[in-house]
Amino acid sequence: MGKVAAAIKVMPNSPELDLDELRERLETALPEGAKINSVETEDVAFGLVALIPTVIVPDDAGGTESVEEAFSSVEGVESVSVKEVGRI
């Protein structure tokens, strides 16, 4: 079984949210077998900055769904969307 790299856009619910703290919460929420490889930021509007972690997950049924659900349940997250997915 291979692995998949997915860039996932995580929108915080407030521009005042500490992005380092949010990143730590995302890392602890990851399901078993998934890991964050890198994290980029993207300026959205009016001081709001999105986190874009690149997550490595096993290539099995369900793909990135478990990661998306885990990220959505993190405190301070407004929305989660997959930007890009590729096999590695």
Secondary structure, DSSP 8 states (H G I E B T S, - for coil): --EEEEEEEEEES-TTS-HHHHHHHHHHH--TT-EEEEEEEEEEETTEEEEEEEEEEESSTTTTHHHHHHHHTSTTEEEEEEEEEEE-
